[in-house]
Amino acid sequence: MRSGGACCARNNMSSPQPATNYTCPMHKTVRQPNPGPCPVCGMALVPEGTRFAMVRHMLSSPMHIAVMGAIMVALMAAVMMMG
């Protein structure tokens, strides 16, 4: 009977890891294969696909910006009415 752990460990070692690109949270056009500072602003580059990808997507869409603005105004109005 084979041990499942040894088989899986051997398969993980033989499969190549996908290449990770690093991008600036503020400048979505900056992409580099290695981590380091952004050449435009100096911020640390983060791996693509992290939580910043969703924020970057939301900030790049005018509709998302309008909806987030409307939600903020509604929340501020609700807080002002309560207090």
C-alpha positions in Angstrom: 0.0 0.0 0.0 1.4 3.4 -1.0 1.7 6.4 1.3 -0.4 9.3 -0.1 1.9 11.9 1.5 5.1 10.8 -0.3 3.2 10.7 -3.7 1.8 14.2 -3.2 5.1 15.6 -2.0 6.9 14.2 -5.1 4.2 15.6 -7.4 4.4 19.1 -5.8 8.2 19.2 -6.2 8.1 18.3 -9.9 5.4 20.7 -11.0 6.7 24.2 -11.8 5.4 27.1 -9.9 3.5 29.8 -11.9 5.4 33.0 -12.5 4.3 35.8 -10.2 4.3 39.3 -11.4 4.5 42.2 -9.0 2.6 45.4 -9.5 2.2 48.8 -7.8 -1.0 49.4 -5.9 -1.1 52.9 -7.3 0.2 52.4 -10.8 -1.5 49.4 -12.5 0.7 49.6 -15.6 3.9 48.9 -13.6 4.6 45.1 -13.7 7.8 43.5 -12.8 8.9 39.8 -12.3 10.6 40.6 -8.9 9.5 42.5 -5.8 11.0 45.9 -5.1 10.1 49.6 -5.2 7.8 51.1 -7.9 9.9 53.0 -10.4 7.2 55.8 -10.5 6.4 56.4 -6.9 8.7 54.2 -4.8 5.9 52.2 -3.1 6.6 48.5 -2.5 5.3 46.3 -5.3 2.8 43.6 -4.3 2.1 40.2 -6.0 -0.7 40.4 -8.6 -3.9 38.7 -7.5 -3.8 40.0 -4.0 -6.5 42.0 -2.3 -5.2 45.1 -4.0 -6.4 43.7 -7.3 -10.0 44.1 -6.2 -9.5 47.6 -4.9 -7.6 48.6 -8.1 -10.5 47.2 -10.2 -13.1 49.1 -8.1 -11.2 52.4 -8.4 -10.7 52.0 -12.2 -14.4 51.8 -12.9 -16.5 55.1 -12.8 -19.6 53.2 -11.9 -18.0 51.6 -8.8 -16.7 55.1 -7.8 -20.2 56.5 -8.1 -21.8 53.7 -6.1 -19.2 53.9 -3.4 -19.7 57.7 -3.2 -23.5 57.3 -3.0 -23.0 54.8 -0.1 -20.7 57.1 1.7 -23.2 60.1 1.4 -26.0 57.9 2.6 -24.0 56.7 5.6 -23.0 60.2 6.5 -26.6 61.4 6.2 -27.8 58.5 8.5 -25.2 59.3 11.1 -26.1 63.0 11.0 -29.8 62.2 11.5 -29.1 60.0 14.5 -26.9 62.5 16.3 
